[in-house]
């Protein structure tokens, strides 16, 4: 599994700017106001060939009282200590040491994880030394000058951070059981994931509680059915990110995302009493982006007693699952066991289709049929022509289409091709990737 680097510190010290600098992206919101970070906080990063997960602990709410602030800081720092391989403690060199910095430092002194004290916003190297001296009082070690905005000092920092990572090893569980199908049970807190997990495996493997966020760890259990081995992962509930910054559930969410990263199939558990929410949709998209096959389980179906309630739930599914209309949807009840046995068949179908390969001959026959149907994209005298297709990868199925003008490929045309492919080939339950590449040949001159 990838090492985790956590970035901690009080609001407005430049954490999000540092995230964007290291991850080489602009995903994190950067603003002068305190506590503004409410955007993505789990980022893929790479330095000198070592990939790692970069976690921004987000802005801490403005100080309302000493007790409230101290509790928030304690959760942030201790959670980072539990999950991270390296901690980057960021302070503002243009302001100096604050009481909030001291609160963070007191928490970090208790951890065994390696901590780098980064004095940010030092944009003038000639005055670095005098700006660093006050931060020795934090007792975290030697302060390091940094300018996240301009990149000064980040390269040397990352060299040292990467050097602390454990040696790269194959996942021990996967190496020990390479044929096991990995299935992650994902969803919002309190949707009934742990109860469903226990019903599936037939034992009380996970703690079941009505308190959202009970599951703190991703728990792996291997189940054997009909000589097929499945590794089930019960992940911590993934809740709205704006509600997890202040406590340890934030890092439970990170564990859930890491479980998705190594899953073949994701079981998205939805609470039928509330229907499919925007956050359910976001969780589903996380799995799709990472190439997981997807099965949607509408749990607590037994609690719906009227037709209008059931219709409302299905309407929310239709509205929220627009990016994955290909996902199987099953109505289940962890309490009564309704349809739980059917989950296995859907998982197997989704996994098989995710690993499937379409012969090149069949793909090009598919292209011939598309041409005969006549649907294409035209821009003035230019007409989109697809000359050749081949499958370039599996898990998920990935296809390359060679065309005369890649700029003519619109989103609607992509959806059209994907929908026709799903009608023609067995691709239920799995995302697919379509790449359109330019094909140079004599016919291009005519186009």
Residue pairs with C-beta under 8 A, 6 or more apart in sequence:
1 171
1 258
1 261
1 262
2 51
2 52
2 53
2 258
2 261
3 50
3 52
3 53
3 85
3 86
3 165
3 166
4 52
4 53
4 55
4 83
4 84
4 85
4 86
4 254
5 22
5 45
5 52
5 53
5 54
5 55
5 84
5 85
5 86
5 87
5 88
5 161
6 55
6 57
6 80
6 83
6 84
6 86
6 87
6 88
7 15
7 18
7 19
7 54
7 55
7 56
7 57
7 87
7 88
7 90
8 15
8 57
8 76
8 77
8 80
8 87
8 88
8 89
8 90
8 104
8 108
9 15
9 57
9 89
9 90
9 91
9 101
9 104
10 60
10 91
10 98
10 100
10 101
10 104
11 34
11 35
11 36
11 59
11 60
11 62
12 32
12 33
12 34
12 59
12 92
13 90
13 91
13 92
13 120
13 121
14 90
14 92
14 120
14 121
14 148
14 149
15 28
15 37
15 56
15 57
15 59
15 90
16 28
16 29
16 30
16 37
16 39
16 56
17 28
17 30
17 120
17 148
17 149
18 88
18 90
18 118
18 120
18 146
18 148
18 154
19 27
19 28
19 41
19 43
19 54
19 56
20 26
20 27
20 28
20 30
20 148
21 148
21 149
21 151
21 154
22 43
22 45
22 47
22 54
22 154
22 158
23 43
23 44
23 45
23 54
24 45
25 43
27 39
27 40
27 43
28 37
28 39
28 40
28 41
28 43
28 56
29 36
29 37
29 38
29 39
34 59
34 62
35 59
35 60
35 61
35 62
36 59
37 56
37 58
37 59
37 245
38 58
38 59
38 241
38 242
38 245
39 241
40 241
41 55
41 56
41 57
41 58
41 241
41 245
41 250
42 53
42 54
42 55
42 253
42 254
42 257
43 53
43 54
43 55
43 56
44 51
44 53
44 54
45 51
45 52
45 53
45 54
46 52
47 158
47 159
47 161
47 162
48 158
48 159
48 162
50 162
50 165
50 168
52 85
52 162
52 165
53 254
53 258
55 80
55 83
55 84
55 251
55 254
57 76
57 79
57 80
57 245
57 250
58 241
58 245
58 250
59 245
60 69
60 72
60 73
60 76
60 100
60 245
60 246
61 72
61 246
63 69
63 100
69 100
69 103
70 103
72 246
73 100
73 103
73 104
73 107
74 107
75 246
75 247
75 248
76 104
76 107
76 245
76 246
76 250
77 104
77 107
77 108
77 111
78 107
78 110
78 111
78 248
79 247
79 248
79 250
79 251
80 87
80 113
80 251
81 87
81 107
81 108
81 110
81 111
81 112
81 113
82 248
82 251
83 251
83 254
83 255
84 113
85 113
85 114
85 164
85 165
85 166
86 113
86 114
86 115
86 116
86 161
86 164
86 165
87 108
87 111
87 113
87 114
87 115
87 116
88 115
88 116
88 118
88 157
88 161
89 104
89 105
89 108
89 115
89 116
89 117
89 118
89 140
90 118
90 120
90 146
90 148
91 97
91 101
91 117
91 118
91 119
91 120
91 135
91 138
91 143
92 98
92 119
92 120
92 121
93 119
93 120
93 121
93 122
93 131
93 132
93 135
93 145
93 146
94 121
94 122
94 131
96 134
97 134
97 135
97 137
97 138
101 138
102 138
105 138
105 139
105 140
108 115
108 140
109 139
109 140
114 164
115 140
115 141
116 141
116 144
116 157
116 160
116 161
117 135
117 138
117 140
117 141
117 142
117 143
117 144
118 143
118 144
118 146
118 153
118 157
119 131
119 132
119 135
119 143
119 144
119 145
119 146
120 146
120 147
120 148
121 147
121 148
121 149
122 128
122 131
122 132
122 145
122 146
122 147
122 152
123 147
123 149
123 150
123 152
125 145
125 152
128 145
131 145
132 143
132 145
135 143
136 142
136 143
144 153
144 157
145 152
145 153
146 152
146 153
146 154
146 157
147 153
148 154
171 262
173 180
173 220
173 231
174 180
174 182
174 262
177 222
177 229
177 231
179 229
180 222
180 229
180 230
180 231
181 228
181 229
181 230
181 231
181 264
181 265
181 347
181 351
182 230
182 231
182 233
182 262
182 263
182 264
182 265
183 230
183 231
183 232
183 233
183 263
183 264
183 265
183 266
183 267
183 347
184 218
184 233
184 235
184 256
184 259
184 260
184 262
184 263
184 265
184 266
184 267
184 287
184 292
185 193
185 196
185 197
185 232
185 233
185 234
185 235
185 266
185 267
185 269
186 193
186 235
186 238
186 256
186 259
186 260
186 266
186 267
186 268
186 269
186 283
186 286
186 287
187 193
187 237
187 238
187 268
187 269
187 270
187 280
187 283
188 237
188 238
188 239
188 271
188 277
188 279
188 280
188 283
189 212
189 213
189 236
189 237
189 238
189 239
189 249
190 210
190 211
190 212
190 213
190 237
190 271
191 237
191 269
191 270
191 271
191 299
192 269
192 271
192 299
192 300
192 334
193 215
193 234
193 235
193 237
193 269
194 206
194 207
194 208
194 209
194 214
194 215
194 234
195 208
195 299
195 334
195 335
196 267
196 269
196 297
196 299
196 332
196 334
196 340
197 205
197 206
197 221
197 232
197 234
198 204
198 205
198 206
198 208
198 334
199 334
199 337
199 340
200 223
200 232
200 340
200 343
201 221
201 223
201 232
205 219
205 221
205 234
206 215
206 219
206 234
207 214
207 215
208 214
212 237
212 239
213 236
213 237
213 239
213 249
213 252
215 234
215 235
215 236
215 237
215 252
216 236
216 248
216 252
217 236
217 252
217 255
218 233
218 234
218 235
218 236
218 255
218 256
218 258
218 259
219 233
219 234
220 231
220 232
220 233
221 231
221 232
221 234
222 229
222 230
222 231
222 232
223 229
223 230
223 231
223 232
224 230
225 344
228 348
230 347
233 259
233 263
235 255
235 256
235 259
235 260
236 249
236 252
236 253
236 255
236 256
237 249
237 252
237 253
237 256
238 253
238 256
238 257
238 279
238 283
238 286
239 249
239 253
239 279
240 279
241 250
241 253
244 250
244 252
244 253
257 286
260 266
260 286
260 287
260 290
260 292
261 290
263 287
263 290
263 292
264 292
264 293
264 351
264 354
264 395
265 292
265 293
265 294
265 295
265 347
265 350
265 351
265 354
265 429
266 284
266 287
266 292
266 293
266 294
266 295
267 295
267 297
267 343
267 347
268 280
268 283
268 284
268 287
268 294
268 295
268 296
268 297
268 327
269 297
269 299
270 276
270 280
270 296
270 297
270 298
270 299
270 317
271 299
271 300
272 298
272 299
272 300
272 301
272 303
272 304
272 313
272 331
273 300
273 303
273 304
275 312
275 313
275 315
275 316
275 317
276 296
276 313
276 316
276 317
276 319
276 320
276 321
277 316
277 320
278 320
280 320
281 320
281 321
281 323
284 294
284 296
284 320
284 321
284 323
284 324
284 327
285 323
287 294
288 294
288 323
288 324
288 431
291 354
291 395
291 396
291 431
291 433
292 431
293 350
293 351
293 353
293 354
293 396
293 429
293 430
293 431
294 324
294 327
294 350
294 429
294 430
294 431
295 327
295 328
295 330
295 343
295 346
295 347
295 350
295 429
296 317
296 321
296 327
296 328
296 329
296 330
297 330
297 332
297 343
298 313
298 317
298 329
298 330
298 331
298 332
299 332
299 333
299 334
300 333
300 334
300 335
301 310
301 331
301 332
301 333
301 338
302 333
302 335
302 336
302 338
304 310
304 313
317 329
321 327
321 329
324 431
326 422
326 427
326 428
326 429
326 430
326 431
327 429
328 346
328 349
328 350
328 428
328 429
330 339
330 342
330 343
330 346
331 338
331 339
332 338
332 339
332 340
332 342
332 343
333 339
333 340
334 340
346 429
349 428
349 429
350 428
350 429
350 430
351 429
352 426
353 397
353 426
353 427
353 428
353 429
353 430
354 394
354 395
354 396
354 397
354 429
354 430
355 394
355 395
356 394
356 397
356 425
356 426
356 427
356 430
357 391
357 394
357 397
358 391
358 397
358 399
358 425
360 389
360 390
360 391
362 425
363 389
363 390
363 391
363 399
364 388
364 389
366 389
366 420
366 421
366 424
366 425
367 386
367 387
367 388
367 389
367 401
369 424
370 386
370 417
370 420
371 386
375 416
376 383
376 384
376 385
376 413
377 383
377 384
377 408
377 409
377 410
377 413
378 384
379 405
379 408
381 447
382 405
382 408
382 447
383 408
383 447
384 403
384 404
384 405
384 408
384 409
384 413
385 403
385 404
385 443
385 447
386 401
386 402
386 403
387 402
387 403
387 404
387 439
387 441
387 443
388 401
388 402
388 439
389 399
389 400
389 401
389 402
390 399
390 400
391 397
391 398
391 399
391 400
392 398
392 399
392 400
392 435
393 433
396 430
396 431
396 432
396 433
397 427
397 430
397 432
397 433
398 432
398 433
398 434
398 435
399 421
399 432
399 433
399 434
399 435
400 435
400 436
400 437
401 417
401 434
401 435
401 436
401 437
402 436
402 437
402 438
402 439
403 409
403 436
403 437
403 438
403 439
404 438
404 439
404 441
404 443
404 444
404 447
405 438
405 447
406 436
406 437
406 438
409 436
414 434
414 436
417 434
418 432
418 434
421 427
421 432
422 428
422 432
